[in-house]
């Protein structure tokens, strides 16, 4: 069955048939309790279900967006973890596929599929924030290498990565966007890369500041060619937003049902006010899933999804903030007490409450997203400046 997973006898467009097919495959192959995670990962690799949207020649199954969503939902239904390669799979891979040469694809993509290359994204800077066109990190071409110097801020999970995609300025004399290149740099202290982890409101340190002190990367790691970084970066961001919008409901739905279990355990599930808040939350999760399906369908049809992705991202971030508040309210006084133990020590619900604040500014603030909606959907004049 693994060899047939790419489509087998199921034809394109038969979304229901493919869902039934993948449900049976997951049921037959999902790991039992206690089975090592790496064994399940090997099964997914053998079935080409890691990076499943990628072309078959690069390790994927050429699944469409709706089929990828079906796979994620069926894994969630079975309680089987869907192995993903994060930024590498959903952002760097699509940029490489669209903007690189065949030789680059053959060299760069297998490492992402296997998990050998783990990427983070170095786009934002301390002095420019989300104004990516103003990036000042320098990339100097020296022979067959690019030498990178500068600082990137708000980098997610740099301590888990061994590669970083850096948007740097390789042509200072060119107009803002035209002088940028997207360079894949080995993230190692031996390569002149320094990481300083940044502690957040939750007490965790998932973000980091990454400093480049003459870090080197071969020219074959420049995606889109020297000076072609803007288009490659926009492709990466577009695919990343589409992925987040299509699958965000899965995480929230799992957390929702856990909150329902907690409410039932405490007896608060019978309170009208609590039931009303839970009903509101589940309605929003259902709408989130519908929006994700619409976005996946438009992506499959080759249509522009920028506005839909902005709507989905705005709704998701606002919901995350509100859901954190609802959860703490439903749990009552117990949610105000920090769990025993050393360190900062937050419960998952306390962490959700605090992290929800950051969700409204991460990867683009709510104000920026509202501007996108105003300009691209409502056709209002662009904001001055």
N, C-alpha and C positions, 0 to 999 in steps of 0.2 A: 504493500500500500504506500510506503514511503516514496517509492519511485514515481508513483502516480499522483502524488500530492500537488504537483504543479498545476494540474487540472484533471488528470486522469481522463475519464470518460465524460466528465462534467463540462459542458460547453460554456463559453463566456456568455454572460447575461443571465444565466440561471442562478440568481443569487440564493434562492431558497434551496435549490438542489446542492449547491456548494456548501451551504451552512450545514445541511444534514450530513454531507460527506465528511466535513471537517469535524463535526460533533462525534461521529463514529470513530474517527482516527484518534482524537484526543481521548475519548473514553477507553480505547484499546491501548493507548500508549502512555497515558498520564501516570506519573510516579505514585506509587503507594507510599503511605507514611513510612518514613525512615529510609526511603531510597535516596542515595546520594544525588545531590543537585546536578553534578557533572554528568551523571548517566542520562538524565532527562535532557540536558543540554546537547549531548551527543545524538540523542534521538531526533531532536529538532534540527540539528545540523544535517543529519543524514536525510531528513525529509525536506530539506531546503526551506525550513520555516523560521530561520533567523534571517532578518532582512528580506522577508518574503516578497516585498514589492519590487525588488531589484531584478534585473534580467537574469535569465538562467545561466548565461555564460559567466556571470560574476557571483554565482552562489545562491541567487534567489529563486523565486518561483514565478516571477512576472505576474503576481496577483494584483488585481485592481484594488482601489481604495475600499470599496464595499466588501470585498472578500477579506482584506486585511482586518477590517473592523469585525467581520464575522468570526475570524480566527481569534481575535482578542476577546470577544464576548464569550466564545465557547470555552476558551481556557479559563476565564473567570468563573463560568458556570460550573466547570469541573474542579475548581480549586487548584488548578495547575498553573504554575508561574509561566508567563509568556516571556521568554528570554529576549531582551532587547539590547541593542548596542548604543542606546542613548543618542547623543549629539552626532556620533559617527554615522549611525544608521539613518536618522531622520533629517539631518542637515548637511553634513559633509558629503555623505554618499551621493545624494541628489545633485549637489553642486559639481562633484567630480563627474558624474554621469552626463551632465548637461554641458559642462564647460571645459572638459579636459580632452586630451588625445587618447586613442585606444591604448597606447603604451602606458600612459599614466593610470588609466582605469585598471589595467591588468596588474600594475604594481601596487596600487594603493587600496583597492577595494577588498581583496582577500584578507588583509590584516584586520579590517573592521568586522567582517563576517565571523572570523575565527575568534575575535576578542583579543587578539594580540595587540592591536592598536586601539587605545581608549582615548577619545577626544574630549576636549573642552573648547569653549569658544572665547577668543580674545578680541572682542569688538569695542566695547565701551572703554572710555578713558577718564581719568580723574577730572580733567578740566573740560571735557566735552560731553560727558554722559551719553545720552542716546543720540546725539548729533554725530552719526557715524561718518558723514562726509567731511567732518572737521578733524578726523583722526590725524594725530601728529607723530605717532610711533614711526620711526624711520626704518626703511628697508633699503639697504644699499646693495646694488648688484655688483659683485666682484667675481669676475670670471664665470664659473659655473655654480656660484653660490649666491644666496641672499643673506646679508648680515643685518640682523634686526636689533634695534636699540630703542628703548622706551618703556612705558608702563601701561598696563591694561588693568582696569578696575572691575569689580563686581563679577568676576569670573566664577561661574558655578562649578563646584567640585574639582578644582584643579589638583587637589591632593589624590584624586582617584584616577587621574589621566596620565598618559605618557606622551601625548601629542596635543598640540594646541593650534587651532586655526586662527591666524593673526591677520587682521586687516591693517596694513601698514602703508606708509607713503613712500613709494619708490621713485616718484618724480615730483619733487617740490615745486617745480616751475609750472606744472600743469594745473588746470582748473581742479577744484576740490575733488570731484568724483573721478576725474580722468587720471589722477596721479596715484590711485590706490591699487594695491595688489593683495590678493588673498594667498597667504603662505602657510603651509603646514609645517610647523616647527617642532622638533623633538623636545619634549618638556623634561629637561634633566638639568641638574645643577652643573654637571660636567659640560653642558652645552651653553653655559652662561645664562641660565634661566633661574630666577629666584621667586619663590612663592611665599607670600605672607598671608596666613589665614585670617579672616575677618570674622569676629564673633558677632552674632546677630542677637536680636531681642529674645529669641527662644533659648539662648545659651549655646546653640550649636555654632559650628564654624564651617558651614558648607560653602561659603563664598571666599574668594581670595583676591589679593592684589598680586599680579604677576609682573615681575620686572625683567626686562631683556637687556643683558649687558654684552652685546656682540654675539647674540645667539645666531647659529648658522643653520641654513636649510638648503638643500640642492635646488637648482632651478626647476628640476622635475617635480618639485613640491609646490610650485606656483600654479594655482588653479585659475584658468581663464587667461593665462599669459600675463606678463608684466604690464601693468596698467589696466588690466581687465578685472580687477578685484571687485568693483562695485556690483557688476551684474552677477558675479558668482556669489557674493555675499547676500544679495537680495533673493537669489534662488534658495540659498540655505535658509534664510529667515522665513521665506514663504512656505517652504515645506515643513519647517519646524512648527509654525503656527497651525498649519492644516492638520498635522499629526496631533497636536495638543487638543485642538477643537474636536477632532473625531473621537478621541478616546478618553477625554477627561471624565465623562460620566461614570466610567467603570470604577475609578478610585472613590468618587463621592458616593456611589451606590453602596459599596462595601462598608464605608464609614457610616452611612445612614442606617443600615440594618444593624450594625453593632450598637449604635445609639438607641435604636428601638429596643434591642435586647436589654440594654441598661435601664431604659425607662420602665419596661415590664418588670424587671427584677426589683426595682425600687417601688413599684406600684404607681408611679406617676403617669404611666401611659393611659390611665383612666381619667386624667384631668382634662377638661375641655380645652383649656389654654394650651397645654402641652400637645394635645392631639392636633390642634390647629397649626401649631408651629411645625410639627412633623409633616403634616399634610402639605404645608407650603413648601417645605424642603423637597419632598419627594416629587411634587409637581415641577419644581425647577430642574431637578435631575432628569425627569422625563423630557422636558423641553430641551435640555442640553443634549440629550441623546438624539432627539429629532433634528436639532441644528447640526449635529455631527454627521448624521446620515445625509442631510442636504449638502453639506460641504463636500462629503466624500463623493456624492453623485456628480456634483459640478466639477470636481477635480477629475473624475473619470471621463467626463465629457470634454475635457480640455478647456474649460471656461475659467476666466479670472475669478479668484476666490478671495482677493484682498479685503473687500468690504465685509464678506461673510465671516472671514477669520477675525476681523477686528470686532465684529458684533459678538462672536463666540468668546473671544478673549475677555472682552469687557464683562459679559454676563458671568463668565467663569470666575473672574477675580472678585467681582462683587458678591457672588454666591459664597465663595470660600470665606470671605470676611464675615458674612452674615451667618453662615452655618457654624462657624466657630463660636459665635455669640449664642446661638440657639443651643448648641451642645452643652455649654457651661450652664446655661439657664435651666435646661432640662435636668442636669445632674445635681443642681442645687448646691448646698453649702459644701458638700464633699469635693466639688470641683475647685474650691478655693484653697484647699489644703494641699501643699506640695507633698509628693510621695516621700517616704523615708529613704534615706540613703545619702551617700556622699555627693558633693557637687551640686550643680544647679537643679537637676532632678525634676523635670516636669512630667506630668501624665500626658498621654497622647491628646487629650482634650484641651489641656492647658496650652500645649504646644500649638494645637490647631488654632486656638483663639489668637495667640500672638503672631503666628505665621500668616494668618489671614490679613493682617495689616500690611505686611510686606507684599502680599499677592497683588495689591492694588497699584503697586509701582514697579514690580519686577517685569522685565522684558517689555517695557513700555507702560507709561502711566495711564490711568483711566482718562485723563484729560487729553493725552495724545490720541488715544483710541476714539474718543468722542469727536476730535477734529477730523479723523479719517472718515467717520460716519457722516459728519456734516458736509464734507467736501465731496466724497465719492458716492454717497447714497442720496443725500438730500440736494446735492448740487449747489451748496452755499459757497460764497466767495472764499478764497483761501485766506487764512489768517495772515495779517500783515507781518512780515519778517520771518 
